[in-house]
Amino acid sequence: MNATKAIFLKELRIEFRNKQTIIFALILSLMILASFRFAFSFIDFSLTELASPIIWVTFFFSGMFSLAPVYKKEVEQGTRDGLLLAPISPASIFLGKFLANFLVILGLELFSLSLFFVFFPVPTPDMVALLTIIILGTIGFAALGNLISAISSNLSQSEIMLPVLLVPILLFTIVMTSVSSTSEIFLGANLNEIFESIKLILVFDIVFLASGYLLIDYVLED
């Protein structure tokens, strides 16, 4: 746990000292939401029905932008070998990076969600249910994203390979279930009414976390 905490704090210090990735992700979220608002202002659609896909498209692309450098920066700066030689397990590296990235992505999502309610005048849904889905979806997103980021970090075109590897898996698991349940929430569903979706997202979270925890040793050694 001490090693995980050390990696976690290191990642947060790097993110907030540099700020470049966070600022770019915030700008990207703003641009995506502004683009959607401009596009749908000329189309006769119910904004409530469009709320869920707009939110998760914004989350997905801004979050994926922040995932790319998680392991790539260790390779570029020559610190990856140092981490592997340190007397800590690769699982601790994965957990520390996962926790830091989860907090960063969740912060970006909360910022994007606030902007969404500014840009789109929709009725306020059950916020407890909405935040539950967002948090659970982000856990799976960050867990799988960290594993894929580690796999693609040695590739010369890692920024391209990350979405190529991540999108097919994440889209048909976490994102699809989260979009469906978020749509129900905006149509008036509460926490009890989306309980089946919550259980399904939890299963995906456990699978992705377990996969990262068990496979990261082999991934980093390659």
N, CA and C atoms as a LAMMPS dump frame, in Angstrom:
ITEM: TIMESTEP
0
ITEM: NUMBER OF ATOMS
666
ITEM: BOX BOUNDS ff ff ff
-5.0000000000000000e+02 5.0000000000000000e+02
-5.0000000000000000e+02 5.0000000000000000e+02
-5.0000000000000000e+02 5.0000000000000000e+02
ITEM: ATOMS id mol type element x y z
1 1 1 N 0.822 -1.205 0
2 1 2 C 0 0 0
3 1 3 C 0.865 1.268 0
4 2 1 N 2.035 1.211 0.685
5 2 2 C 2.921 2.378 0.683
6 2 3 C 3.435 2.68 -0.719
7 3 1 N 3.748 1.614 -1.475
8 3 2 C 4.219 1.802 -2.848
9 3 3 C 3.112 2.379 -3.723
10 4 1 N 1.902 1.856 -3.566
11 4 2 C 0.757 2.368 -4.32
12 4 3 C 0.515 3.839 -4.008
13 5 1 N 0.602 4.196 -2.735
14 5 2 C 0.408 5.588 -2.319
15 5 3 C 1.479 6.486 -2.92
16 6 1 N 2.732 6.003 -2.924
17 6 2 C 3.83 6.801 -3.478
18 6 3 C 3.64 7.049 -4.976
19 7 1 N 3.25 6 -5.712
20 7 2 C 2.995 6.157 -7.151
21 7 3 C 1.812 7.088 -7.381
22 8 1 N 0.774 6.926 -6.592
23 8 2 C -0.43 7.765 -6.688
24 8 3 C -0.082 9.245 -6.504
25 9 1 N 0.674 9.56 -5.445
26 9 2 C 1.034 10.955 -5.178
27 9 3 C 1.976 11.498 -6.245
28 10 1 N 2.891 10.643 -6.731
29 10 2 C 3.799 11.065 -7.806
30 10 3 C 3.028 11.455 -9.066
31 11 1 N 2.057 10.623 -9.428
32 11 2 C 1.271 10.893 -10.638
33 11 3 C 0.47 12.188 -10.497
34 12 1 N -0.111 12.4 -9.332
35 12 2 C -0.884 13.629 -9.125
36 12 3 C 0.011 14.855 -9.172
37 13 1 N 1.191 14.762 -8.562
38 13 2 C 2.122 15.904 -8.6
39 13 3 C 2.52 16.234 -10.03
40 14 1 N 2.795 15.2 -10.823
41 14 2 C 3.18 15.425 -12.221
42 14 3 C 2.038 16.068 -13.004
43 15 1 N 0.823 15.56 -12.8
44 15 2 C -0.339 16.086 -13.533
45 15 3 C -0.578 17.555 -13.206
46 16 1 N -0.527 17.901 -11.919
47 16 2 C -0.866 19.273 -11.525
48 16 3 C 0.324 20.223 -11.626
49 17 1 N 1.536 19.676 -11.721
50 17 2 C 2.697 20.538 -11.936
51 17 3 C 2.775 20.937 -13.408
52 18 1 N 2.516 19.979 -14.277
53 18 2 C 2.577 20.231 -15.711
54 18 3 C 1.323 20.955 -16.208
55 19 1 N 0.181 20.412 -15.84
56 19 2 C -1.144 20.976 -16.159
57 19 3 C -1.504 20.938 -17.641
58 20 1 N -0.553 20.619 -18.504
59 20 2 C -0.804 20.688 -19.942
60 20 3 C -1.901 19.724 -20.361
61 21 1 N -1.808 18.476 -19.906
62 21 2 C -2.812 17.479 -20.285
63 21 3 C -4.184 17.861 -19.764
64 22 1 N -4.246 18.318 -18.525
65 22 2 C -5.532 18.688 -17.92
66 22 3 C -6.146 19.871 -18.659
67 23 1 N -5.349 20.877 -18.964
68 23 2 C -5.866 22.064 -19.664
69 23 3 C -6.385 21.689 -21.05
70 24 1 N -5.622 20.867 -21.779
71 24 2 C -6.056 20.44 -23.112
72 24 3 C -7.347 19.636 -23.034
73 25 1 N -7.47 18.764 -22.016
74 25 2 C -8.686 17.964 -21.862
75 25 3 C -9.888 18.849 -21.526
76 26 1 N -9.676 19.867 -20.706
77 26 2 C -10.759 20.799 -20.376
78 26 3 C -11.205 21.58 -21.608
79 27 1 N -10.234 22.036 -22.394
80 27 2 C -10.562 22.763 -23.625
81 27 3 C -11.3 21.856 -24.604
82 28 1 N -10.852 20.585 -24.694
83 28 2 C -11.52 19.634 -25.584
84 28 3 C -12.969 19.413 -25.157
85 29 1 N -13.212 19.275 -23.861
86 29 2 C -14.572 19.108 -23.359
87 29 3 C -15.438 20.318 -23.725
88 30 1 N -14.887 21.497 -23.532
89 30 2 C -15.613 22.723 -23.868
90 30 3 C -15.943 22.778 -25.351
91 31 1 N -14.989 22.413 -26.193
92 31 2 C -15.208 22.456 -27.641
93 31 3 C -16.252 21.428 -28.083
94 32 1 N -16.211 20.234 -27.499
95 32 2 C -17.19 19.201 -27.864
96 32 3 C -18.599 19.637 -27.493
97 33 1 N -18.768 20.136 -26.269
98 33 2 C -20.096 20.56 -25.818
99 33 3 C -20.591 21.762 -26.616
100 34 1 N -19.705 22.707 -26.895
101 34 2 C -20.107 23.876 -27.691
102 34 3 C -20.497 23.458 -29.103
103 35 1 N -19.779 22.483 -29.671
104 35 2 C -20.108 21.99 -31.012
105 35 3 C -21.474 21.327 -31.035
106 36 1 N -21.742 20.497 -30.033
107 36 2 C -23.054 19.855 -29.953
108 36 3 C -24.164 20.892 -29.782
109 37 1 N -23.914 21.892 -28.941
110 37 2 C -24.949 22.912 -28.701
111 37 3 C -25.247 23.682 -29.982
112 38 1 N -24.202 24.009 -30.718
113 38 2 C -24.391 24.731 -31.971
114 38 3 C -25.118 23.861 -32.993
115 39 1 N -24.742 22.586 -33.093
116 39 2 C -25.344 21.692 -34.082
117 39 3 C -26.817 21.451 -33.804
118 40 1 N -27.148 21.178 -32.538
119 40 2 C -28.523 20.807 -32.212
120 40 3 C -29.441 22.013 -32.038
121 41 1 N -28.885 23.223 -32.056
122 41 2 C -29.745 24.405 -31.962
123 41 3 C -30.563 24.601 -33.236
124 42 1 N -30.143 23.947 -34.336
125 42 2 C -30.853 24.076 -35.608
126 42 3 C -31.673 22.824 -35.945
127 43 1 N -31.698 21.858 -35.018
128 43 2 C -32.415 20.607 -35.265
129 43 3 C -33.5 20.44 -34.218
130 44 1 N -34.667 20.004 -34.655
131 44 2 C -35.811 19.866 -33.754
132 44 3 C -35.757 18.505 -33.04
133 45 1 N -34.86 18.421 -32.036
134 45 2 C -34.742 17.223 -31.218
135 45 3 C -34.968 17.6 -29.764
136 46 1 N -35.455 16.627 -28.991
137 46 2 C -35.572 16.843 -27.56
138 46 3 C -34.182 16.765 -26.936
139 47 1 N -33.773 17.828 -26.258
140 47 2 C -32.449 17.846 -25.643
141 47 3 C -32.336 16.811 -24.537
142 48 1 N -33.451 16.492 -23.891
143 48 2 C -33.43 15.483 -22.828
144 48 3 C -33.037 14.122 -23.381
145 49 1 N -33.542 13.783 -24.564
146 49 2 C -33.21 12.501 -25.176
147 49 3 C -31.764 12.458 -25.657
148 50 1 N -31.213 13.616 -25.981
149 50 2 C -29.838 13.68 -26.478
150 50 3 C -28.816 13.832 -25.362
151 51 1 N -29.288 14.09 -24.147
152 51 2 C -28.381 14.411 -23.041
153 51 3 C -27.36 13.312 -22.796
154 52 1 N -27.822 12.07 -22.711
155 52 2 C -26.932 10.969 -22.358
156 52 3 C -25.801 10.758 -23.366
157 53 1 N -26.092 10.616 -24.675
158 53 2 C -24.973 10.447 -25.618
159 53 3 C -24.031 11.636 -25.661
160 54 1 N -24.56 12.853 -25.52
161 54 2 C -23.692 14.029 -25.523
162 54 3 C -22.722 13.977 -24.347
163 55 1 N -23.242 13.66 -23.182
164 55 2 C -22.412 13.604 -21.971
165 55 3 C -21.316 12.556 -22.1
166 56 1 N -21.692 11.355 -22.563
167 56 2 C -20.707 10.274 -22.588
168 56 3 C -19.725 10.387 -23.744
169 57 1 N -20.119 10.988 -24.842
170 57 2 C -19.149 11.275 -25.912
171 57 3 C -18.095 12.255 -25.392
172 58 1 N -18.548 13.272 -24.664
173 58 2 C -17.615 14.245 -24.083
174 58 3 C -16.691 13.58 -23.082
175 59 1 N -17.264 12.776 -22.182
176 59 2 C -16.447 12.057 -21.194
177 59 3 C -15.424 11.163 -21.873
178 60 1 N -15.88 10.443 -22.893
179 60 2 C -15.042 9.433 -23.531
180 60 3 C -13.813 10.051 -24.181
181 61 1 N -14.007 11.093 -24.972
182 61 2 C -12.882 11.662 -25.717
183 61 3 C -11.959 12.491 -24.831
184 62 1 N -12.513 13.252 -23.888
185 62 2 C -11.64 14.019 -22.993
186 62 3 C -10.88 13.086 -22.054
187 63 1 N -11.535 12.011 -21.593
188 63 2 C -10.865 11.052 -20.732
189 63 3 C -9.781 10.29 -21.456
190 64 1 N -10.046 9.886 -22.696
191 64 2 C -9.062 9.141 -23.476
192 64 3 C -7.836 10.005 -23.768
193 65 1 N -8.041 11.298 -23.931
194 65 2 C -6.928 12.221 -24.161
195 65 3 C -5.972 12.214 -22.971
196 66 1 N -6.52 12.113 -21.748
197 66 2 C -5.673 12.125 -20.557
198 66 3 C -5.037 10.778 -20.269
199 67 1 N -5.534 9.697 -20.91
200 67 2 C -4.982 8.367 -20.683
201 67 3 C -3.696 8.119 -21.477
202 68 1 N -3.557 8.752 -22.623
203 68 2 C -2.447 8.457 -23.543
204 68 3 C -1.069 8.563 -22.896
205 69 1 N -0.779 9.619 -22.117
206 69 2 C 0.598 9.743 -21.612
207 69 3 C 0.879 9.001 -20.307
208 70 1 N -0.067 8.224 -19.789
209 70 2 C 0.089 7.623 -18.46
210 70 3 C 1.363 6.786 -18.363
211 71 1 N 1.588 5.904 -19.333
212 71 2 C 2.791 5.079 -19.338
213 71 3 C 3.805 5.555 -20.387
214 72 1 N 3.319 6.253 -21.406
215 72 2 C 4.206 6.73 -22.463
216 72 3 C 5.265 7.681 -21.904
217 73 1 N 4.878 8.508 -20.951
218 73 2 C 5.834 9.471 -20.391
219 73 3 C 6.964 8.763 -19.647
220 74 1 N 6.665 7.599 -19.052
221 74 2 C 7.718 6.836 -18.373
222 74 3 C 8.757 6.333 -19.39
223 75 1 N 8.284 5.918 -20.572
224 75 2 C 9.184 5.442 -21.622
225 75 3 C 10.007 6.596 -22.178
226 76 1 N 9.362 7.733 -22.456
227 76 2 C 10.047 8.877 -23.07
228 76 3 C 11.074 9.497 -22.13
229 77 1 N 10.776 9.51 -20.838
230 77 2 C 11.669 10.142 -19.862
231 77 3 C 12.676 9.16 -19.263
232 78 1 N 12.582 7.893 -19.663
233 78 2 C 13.537 6.903 -19.191
234 78 3 C 13.356 6.478 -17.753
235 79 1 N 12.161 6.671 -17.207
236 79 2 C 11.917 6.316 -15.804
237 79 3 C 11.228 4.96 -15.649
238 80 1 N 10.841 4.36 -16.754
239 80 2 C 10.149 3.077 -16.662
240 80 3 C 11.05 1.985 -16.087
241 81 1 N 12.296 1.92 -16.551
242 81 2 C 13.224 0.913 -16.037
243 81 3 C 13.486 1.118 -14.545
244 82 1 N 13.548 2.385 -14.142
245 82 2 C 13.739 2.676 -12.723
246 82 3 C 12.585 2.173 -11.879
247 83 1 N 11.361 2.345 -12.374
248 83 2 C 10.195 1.833 -11.657
249 83 3 C 10.231 0.318 -11.545
250 84 1 N 10.625 -0.336 -12.643
251 84 2 C 10.647 -1.798 -12.643
252 84 3 C 11.76 -2.349 -11.755
253 85 1 N 12.869 -1.597 -11.612
254 85 2 C 13.971 -2.033 -10.761
255 85 3 C 13.727 -1.73 -9.287
256 86 1 N 12.792 -0.838 -9.015
257 86 2 C 12.493 -0.499 -7.622
258 86 3 C 11.869 -1.707 -6.911
259 87 1 N 12.061 -1.807 -5.588
260 87 2 C 11.53 -2.961 -4.848
261 87 3 C 10.019 -2.859 -4.602
262 88 1 N 9.274 -2.711 -5.662
263 88 2 C 7.808 -2.655 -5.586
264 88 3 C 7.242 -3.55 -6.678
265 89 1 N 6.042 -4.002 -6.476
266 89 2 C 5.422 -4.89 -7.461
267 89 3 C 4.808 -4.071 -8.598
268 90 1 N 4.775 -4.622 -9.82
269 90 2 C 4.103 -3.935 -10.926
270 90 3 C 2.627 -3.647 -10.622
271 91 1 N 2.008 -4.5 -9.804
272 91 2 C 0.608 -4.266 -9.432
273 91 3 C 0.46 -2.957 -8.671
274 92 1 N 1.453 -2.61 -7.841
275 92 2 C 1.417 -1.338 -7.114
276 92 3 C 1.516 -0.159 -8.074
277 93 1 N 2.338 -0.318 -9.119
278 93 2 C 2.446 0.73 -10.142
279 93 3 C 1.094 0.919 -10.83
280 94 1 N 0.464 -0.195 -11.203
281 94 2 C -0.829 -0.122 -11.87
282 94 3 C -1.873 0.54 -10.977
283 95 1 N -1.95 0.12 -9.722
284 95 2 C -2.974 0.66 -8.821
285 95 3 C -2.741 2.145 -8.551
286 96 1 N -1.478 2.535 -8.351
287 96 2 C -1.193 3.945 -8.104
288 96 3 C -1.553 4.826 -9.283
289 97 1 N -1.178 4.386 -10.484
290 97 2 C -1.52 5.143 -11.691
291 97 3 C -3.029 5.141 -11.94
292 98 1 N -3.664 3.999 -11.688
293 98 2 C -5.113 3.916 -11.874
294 98 3 C -5.842 4.905 -10.966
295 99 1 N -5.478 4.94 -9.684
296 99 2 C -6.168 5.826 -8.736
297 99 3 C -5.969 7.296 -9.103
298 100 1 N -4.741 7.649 -9.487
299 100 2 C -4.479 9.037 -9.87
300 100 3 C -5.249 9.411 -11.124
301 101 1 N -5.235 8.514 -12.11
302 101 2 C -5.935 8.799 -13.351
303 101 3 C -7.449 8.832 -13.154
304 102 1 N -7.941 7.965 -12.28
305 102 2 C -9.372 7.977 -11.966
306 102 3 C -9.797 9.334 -11.41
307 103 1 N -9.018 9.884 -10.495
308 103 2 C -9.367 11.185 -9.91
309 103 3 C -9.304 12.304 -10.947
310 104 1 N -8.288 12.26 -11.81
311 104 2 C -8.155 13.295 -12.843
312 104 3 C -9.327 13.224 -13.823
313 105 1 N -9.639 12.011 -14.295
314 105 2 C -10.737 11.848 -15.249
315 105 3 C -12.067 12.229 -14.612
316 106 1 N -12.272 11.83 -13.362
317 106 2 C -13.523 12.173 -12.672
318 106 3 C -13.661 13.683 -12.522
319 107 1 N -12.56 14.358 -12.21
320 107 2 C -12.602 15.816 -12.127
321 107 3 C -12.963 16.449 -13.462
322 108 1 N -12.386 15.921 -14.551
323 108 2 C -12.718 16.418 -15.89
324 108 3 C -14.192 16.182 -16.203
325 109 1 N -14.7 15.028 -15.798
326 109 2 C -16.099 14.702 -16.073
327 109 3 C -17.049 15.615 -15.298
328 110 1 N -16.728 15.905 -14.062
329 110 2 C -17.58 16.8 -13.272
330 110 3 C -17.572 18.208 -13.854
331 111 1 N -16.409 18.639 -14.345
332 111 2 C -16.337 19.932 -15.028
333 111 3 C -17.198 19.91 -16.291
334 112 1 N -17.089 18.834 -17.068
335 112 2 C -17.868 18.702 -18.306
336 112 3 C -19.363 18.643 -18.006
337 113 1 N -19.726 17.944 -16.927
338 113 2 C -21.14 17.848 -16.556
339 113 3 C -21.695 19.216 -16.178
340 114 1 N -20.911 20.004 -15.467
341 114 2 C -21.339 21.367 -15.118
342 114 3 C -21.536 22.206 -16.371
343 115 1 N -20.59 22.085 -17.313
344 115 2 C -20.731 22.81 -18.569
345 115 3 C -21.951 22.351 -19.357
346 116 1 N -22.234 21.048 -19.291
347 116 2 C -23.39 20.528 -20.021
348 116 3 C -24.676 21.209 -19.559
349 117 1 N -24.843 21.335 -18.258
350 117 2 C -26.067 21.961 -17.737
351 117 3 C -26.118 23.454 -18.046
352 118 1 N -24.946 24.055 -18.29
353 118 2 C -24.917 25.462 -18.708
354 118 3 C -25.347 25.59 -20.166
355 119 1 N -24.832 24.705 -21.018
356 119 2 C -25.114 24.765 -22.457
357 119 3 C -26.504 24.233 -22.803
358 120 1 N -26.974 23.224 -22.078
359 120 2 C -28.218 22.545 -22.451
360 120 3 C -29.265 22.693 -21.341
361 121 1 N -30.326 23.428 -21.61
362 121 2 C -31.379 23.645 -20.6
363 121 3 C -32.293 22.423 -20.473
364 122 1 N -31.873 21.439 -19.722
365 122 2 C -32.664 20.226 -19.518
366 122 3 C -33.088 20.152 -18.059
367 123 1 N -34.183 19.439 -17.759
368 123 2 C -34.589 19.261 -16.362
369 123 3 C -33.51 18.54 -15.565
370 124 1 N -33.312 18.944 -14.334
371 124 2 C -32.291 18.322 -13.495
372 124 3 C -32.722 16.902 -13.122
373 125 1 N -31.903 15.893 -13.447
374 125 2 C -32.264 14.503 -13.14
375 125 3 C -31.93 14.156 -11.687
376 126 1 N -32.126 12.895 -11.326
377 126 2 C -31.717 12.394 -10.015
378 126 3 C -30.187 12.397 -9.97
379 127 1 N -29.611 13.376 -9.262
380 127 2 C -28.164 13.549 -9.283
381 127 3 C -27.434 12.415 -8.58
382 128 1 N -28.057 11.815 -7.573
383 128 2 C -27.42 10.677 -6.887
384 128 3 C -27.247 9.519 -7.864
385 129 1 N -28.303 9.22 -8.622
386 129 2 C -28.229 8.139 -9.609
387 129 3 C -27.231 8.483 -10.717
388 130 1 N -27.261 9.728 -11.176
389 130 2 C -26.368 10.141 -12.261
390 130 3 C -24.899 10.057 -11.834
391 131 1 N -24.588 10.564 -10.642
392 131 2 C -23.209 10.53 -10.163
393 131 3 C -22.747 9.103 -9.883
394 132 1 N -23.663 8.246 -9.461
395 132 2 C -23.319 6.839 -9.238
396 132 3 C -22.879 6.183 -10.538
397 133 1 N -23.649 6.401 -11.595
398 133 2 C -23.297 5.831 -12.9
399 133 3 C -21.987 6.403 -13.408
400 134 1 N -21.791 7.711 -13.24
401 134 2 C -20.559 8.348 -13.715
402 134 3 C -19.34 7.789 -12.973
403 135 1 N -19.438 7.664 -11.663
404 135 2 C -18.305 7.162 -10.872
405 135 3 C -17.988 5.713 -11.229
406 136 1 N -19.021 4.872 -11.298
407 136 2 C -18.797 3.467 -11.631
408 136 3 C -18.26 3.312 -13.055
409 137 1 N -18.807 4.086 -13.982
410 137 2 C -18.313 4.027 -15.358
411 137 3 C -16.874 4.492 -15.467
412 138 1 N -16.507 5.484 -14.679
413 138 2 C -15.147 6.015 -14.707
414 138 3 C -14.147 5.014 -14.139
415 139 1 N -14.56 4.23 -13.146
416 139 2 C -13.669 3.207 -12.586
417 139 3 C -13.251 2.219 -13.677
418 140 1 N -14.236 1.694 -14.414
419 140 2 C -13.93 0.761 -15.496
420 140 3 C -13.132 1.412 -16.612
421 141 1 N -13.487 2.649 -16.946
422 141 2 C -12.793 3.4 -17.993
423 141 3 C -11.317 3.567 -17.632
424 142 1 N -11.049 4.023 -16.407
425 142 2 C -9.672 4.26 -15.975
426 142 3 C -8.889 2.954 -15.849
427 143 1 N -9.544 1.894 -15.364
428 143 2 C -8.852 0.608 -15.196
429 143 3 C -8.43 0.027 -16.538
430 144 1 N -9.371 -0.071 -17.47
431 144 2 C -9.042 -0.61 -18.79
432 144 3 C -8.108 0.329 -19.541
433 145 1 N -8.341 1.631 -19.417
434 145 2 C -7.493 2.609 -20.091
435 145 3 C -6.051 2.542 -19.641
436 146 1 N -5.829 2.316 -18.349
437 146 2 C -4.46 2.195 -17.854
438 146 3 C -3.77 0.953 -18.399
439 147 1 N -4.5 -0.162 -18.465
440 147 2 C -3.918 -1.384 -19.008
441 147 3 C -3.576 -1.218 -20.488
442 148 1 N -4.5 -0.662 -21.266
443 148 2 C -4.247 -0.459 -22.699
444 148 3 C -3.132 0.557 -22.915
445 149 1 N -3.076 1.579 -22.059
446 149 2 C -2.01 2.573 -22.157
447 149 3 C -0.647 1.927 -21.927
448 150 1 N -0.581 0.991 -20.983
449 150 2 C 0.674 0.269 -20.736
450 150 3 C 1.047 -0.605 -21.924
451 151 1 N 0.046 -1.261 -22.524
452 151 2 C 0.298 -2.134 -23.677
453 151 3 C 0.826 -1.325 -24.867
454 152 1 N 0.251 -0.16 -25.093
455 152 2 C 0.604 0.635 -26.278
456 152 3 C 1.789 1.574 -26.049
457 153 1 N 2.315 1.645 -24.822
458 153 2 C 3.33 2.652 -24.506
459 153 3 C 4.647 2.438 -25.254
460 154 1 N 4.955 1.2 -25.618
461 154 2 C 6.208 0.928 -26.325
462 154 3 C 6.097 1.143 -27.828
463 155 1 N 4.89 1.37 -28.309
464 155 2 C 4.694 1.549 -29.747
465 155 3 C 4.998 2.984 -30.149
466 156 1 N 5.52 3.158 -31.346
467 156 2 C 5.88 4.506 -31.806
468 156 3 C 4.655 5.389 -31.992
469 157 1 N 3.528 4.784 -32.364
470 157 2 C 2.284 5.529 -32.566
471 157 3 C 1.287 5.192 -31.452
472 158 1 N 1.739 5.318 -30.213
473 158 2 C 0.904 4.908 -29.079
474 158 3 C -0.37 5.74 -28.962
475 159 1 N -0.285 7.038 -29.342
476 159 2 C -1.48 7.894 -29.253
477 159 3 C -2.576 7.424 -30.201
478 160 1 N -2.177 6.788 -31.31
479 160 2 C -3.152 6.256 -32.271
480 160 3 C -3.622 4.875 -31.852
481 161 1 N -2.706 4.052 -31.362
482 161 2 C -3.051 2.685 -30.99
483 161 3 C -3.927 2.619 -29.756
484 162 1 N -3.799 3.598 -28.854
485 162 2 C -4.625 3.585 -27.639
486 162 3 C -6.113 3.579 -27.958
487 163 1 N -6.63 4.545 -28.746
488 163 2 C -8.063 4.485 -29.073
489 163 3 C -8.436 3.28 -29.925
490 164 1 N -7.515 2.832 -30.805
491 164 2 C -7.803 1.67 -31.643
492 164 3 C -8.051 0.433 -30.786
493 165 1 N -7.258 0.26 -29.734
494 165 2 C -7.411 -0.894 -28.848
495 165 3 C -8.505 -0.686 -27.812
496 166 1 N -8.672 0.557 -27.361
497 166 2 C -9.592 0.833 -26.248
498 166 3 C -11.047 0.92 -26.679
499 167 1 N -11.292 1.588 -27.796
500 167 2 C -12.674 1.873 -28.208
501 167 3 C -13.532 0.618 -28.382
502 168 1 N -13.071 -0.403 -29.124
503 168 2 C -13.96 -1.57 -29.331
504 168 3 C -14.379 -2.261 -28.041
505 169 1 N -13.453 -2.336 -27.081
506 169 2 C -13.782 -3.007 -25.817
507 169 3 C -14.675 -2.128 -24.956
508 170 1 N -14.255 -0.89 -24.788
509 170 2 C -14.971 -0.001 -23.869
510 170 3 C -16.346 0.379 -24.389
511 171 1 N -16.462 0.558 -25.701
512 171 2 C -17.715 1.026 -26.288
513 171 3 C -18.862 0.055 -26.044
514 172 1 N -18.573 -1.256 -26.153
515 172 2 C -19.626 -2.252 -26.038
516 172 3 C -19.763 -2.817 -24.623
517 173 1 N -19.087 -2.209 -23.674
518 173 2 C -19.211 -2.641 -22.275
519 173 3 C -19.651 -1.459 -21.402
520 174 1 N -18.688 -0.714 -20.913
521 174 2 C -18.962 0.385 -19.996
522 174 3 C -19.788 1.488 -20.641
523 175 1 N -19.361 1.95 -21.817
524 175 2 C -20.005 3.123 -22.431
525 175 3 C -21.45 2.827 -22.811
526 176 1 N -21.689 1.693 -23.465
527 176 2 C -23.045 1.361 -23.892
528 176 3 C -24.001 1.253 -22.699
529 177 1 N -23.564 0.576 -21.645
530 177 2 C -24.405 0.427 -20.457
531 177 3 C -24.614 1.764 -19.762
532 178 1 N -23.568 2.576 -19.691
533 178 2 C -23.666 3.883 -19.035
534 178 3 C -24.577 4.83 -19.8
535 179 1 N -24.486 4.818 -21.13
536 179 2 C -25.36 5.665 -21.948
537 179 3 C -26.819 5.269 -21.75
538 180 1 N -27.085 3.97 -21.756
539 180 2 C -28.456 3.481 -21.586
540 180 3 C -29.028 3.885 -20.235
541 181 1 N -28.261 3.674 -19.166
542 181 2 C -28.756 3.993 -17.822
543 181 3 C -28.861 5.503 -17.611
544 182 1 N -27.93 6.271 -18.197
545 182 2 C -28.01 7.729 -18.075
546 182 3 C -29.243 8.268 -18.797
547 183 1 N -29.593 7.674 -19.935
548 183 2 C -30.815 8.07 -20.645
549 183 3 C -32.042 7.847 -19.76
550 184 1 N -32.08 6.717 -19.067
551 184 2 C -33.194 6.427 -18.16
552 184 3 C -33.256 7.448 -17.032
553 185 1 N -32.095 7.838 -16.529
554 185 2 C -32.059 8.817 -15.435
555 185 3 C -32.618 10.158 -15.897
556 186 1 N -32.239 10.605 -17.097
557 186 2 C -32.744 11.879 -17.604
558 186 3 C -34.231 11.821 -17.932
559 187 1 N -34.756 10.609 -18.109
560 187 2 C -36.194 10.449 -18.354
561 187 3 C -36.972 10.228 -17.057
562 188 1 N -36.267 10.322 -15.918
563 188 2 C -36.964 10.282 -14.632
564 188 3 C -36.666 9.093 -13.748
565 189 1 N -35.795 8.185 -14.167
566 189 2 C -35.494 7.003 -13.36
567 189 3 C -34.66 7.385 -12.139
568 190 1 N -34.846 6.608 -11.049
569 190 2 C -34.044 6.83 -9.85
570 190 3 C -33.04 5.694 -9.675
571 191 1 N -32.356 5.687 -8.539
572 191 2 C -31.285 4.72 -8.316
573 191 3 C -31.8 3.282 -8.329
574 192 1 N -32.956 3.049 -7.734
575 192 2 C -33.509 1.689 -7.684
576 192 3 C -33.88 1.168 -9.071
577 193 1 N -34.333 2.053 -9.93
578 193 2 C -34.805 1.642 -11.25
579 193 3 C -33.671 1.327 -12.23
580 194 1 N -32.458 1.733 -11.898
581 194 2 C -31.324 1.416 -12.763
582 194 3 C -30.373 0.429 -12.078
583 195 1 N -30.881 -0.285 -11.091
584 195 2 C -30.02 -1.177 -10.301
585 195 3 C -29.396 -2.278 -11.148
586 196 1 N -30.111 -2.782 -12.138
587 196 2 C -29.556 -3.827 -13.008
588 196 3 C -28.367 -3.297 -13.803
589 197 1 N -28.479 -2.072 -14.281
590 197 2 C -27.356 -1.463 -15.01
591 197 3 C -26.159 -1.254 -14.092
592 198 1 N -26.421 -0.871 -12.852
593 198 2 C -25.346 -0.677 -11.879
594 198 3 C -24.595 -1.986 -11.65
595 199 1 N -25.34 -3.078 -11.497
596 199 2 C -24.704 -4.382 -11.293
597 199 3 C -23.862 -4.781 -12.496
598 200 1 N -24.351 -4.493 -13.703
599 200 2 C -23.603 -4.849 -14.909
600 200 3 C -22.32 -4.034 -15.01
601 201 1 N -22.386 -2.734 -14.716
602 201 2 C -21.184 -1.897 -14.754
603 201 3 C -20.186 -2.347 -13.692
604 202 1 N -20.686 -2.746 -12.526
605 202 2 C -19.809 -3.254 -11.465
606 202 3 C -19.061 -4.503 -11.915
607 203 1 N -19.746 -5.374 -12.639
608 203 2 C -19.091 -6.582 -13.169
609 203 3 C -17.963 -6.193 -14.111
610 204 1 N -18.225 -5.254 -15.022
611 204 2 C -17.18 -4.786 -15.938
612 204 3 C -16.014 -4.162 -15.166
613 205 1 N -16.327 -3.366 -14.13
614 205 2 C -15.281 -2.749 -13.316
615 205 3 C -14.371 -3.802 -12.693
616 206 1 N -14.98 -4.824 -12.114
617 206 2 C -14.21 -5.884 -11.455
618 206 3 C -13.332 -6.624 -12.465
619 207 1 N -13.897 -6.931 -13.631
620 207 2 C -13.145 -7.65 -14.668
621 207 3 C -11.957 -6.814 -15.143
622 208 1 N -12.178 -5.523 -15.402
623 208 2 C -11.099 -4.669 -15.915
624 208 3 C -10.022 -4.431 -14.856
625 209 1 N -10.446 -4.23 -13.604
626 209 2 C -9.47 -4.037 -12.531
627 209 3 C -8.644 -5.301 -12.31
628 210 1 N -9.321 -6.447 -12.286
629 210 2 C -8.624 -7.718 -12.089
630 210 3 C -7.668 -7.998 -13.244
631 211 1 N -8.097 -7.689 -14.478
632 211 2 C -7.244 -7.906 -15.644
633 211 3 C -5.98 -7.053 -15.56
634 212 1 N -6.155 -5.782 -15.215
635 212 2 C -5 -4.908 -15.079
636 212 3 C -4.071 -5.345 -13.967
637 213 1 N -4.639 -5.72 -12.834
638 213 2 C -3.842 -6.139 -11.673
639 213 3 C -3.035 -7.398 -11.978
640 214 1 N -3.644 -8.346 -12.705
641 214 2 C -2.992 -9.631 -12.968
642 214 3 C -2.048 -9.59 -14.17
643 215 1 N -2.354 -8.733 -15.158
644 215 2 C -1.587 -8.735 -16.406
645 215 3 C -0.495 -7.689 -16.469
646 216 1 N -0.532 -6.688 -15.587
647 216 2 C 0.402 -5.582 -15.708
648 216 3 C 1.854 -6.034 -15.564
649 217 1 N 2.08 -7.093 -14.792
650 217 2 C 3.438 -7.633 -14.63
651 217 3 C 4.015 -8.047 -15.982
652 218 1 N 3.232 -8.793 -16.756
653 218 2 C 3.674 -9.287 -18.057
654 218 3 C 3.771 -8.139 -19.067
655 219 1 N 2.843 -7.208 -18.986
656 219 2 C 2.837 -6.073 -19.927
657 219 3 C 4.086 -5.219 -19.756
658 220 1 N 4.42 -4.884 -18.52
659 220 2 C 5.569 -4.011 -18.275
660 220 3 C 6.889 -4.705 -18.565
661 221 1 N 6.936 -6.016 -18.356
662 221 2 C 8.171 -6.739 -18.639
663 221 3 C 8.464 -6.801 -20.137
664 222 1 N 7.393 -6.787 -20.954
665 222 2 C 7.583 -6.782 -22.407
666 222 3 C 8.123 -5.432 -22.868
